[in-house]
Amino acid sequence: MTEYLVYVTVKCHTFDHSFATHLLENVYDTHTIQQLLGHKDVKTTIIYTYVLNRGSRGVRSPLDF
């Protein structure tokens, strides 16, 4: 078995994106997510829905970089 080390840069935005995506997957409404993330405009929150609408194309392996 071969071991691989994968280094990925994680920033605060990564956690926001992950949190919002999980909430959307669990059918929370965008206005609730907007308030939780502190967005002034719901358009900013709606950006997170693009991953859900892309199907398997929205998922990338860290090894694909």
Buried (B, 14 or more C-beta within 10 A) or exposed (E): EEEEEEEEEEEEEEEBBEBBBEBBEEEEEBEEBBEBBEBEEEEEBBEBBEBEEEEEEEEEEEEEE
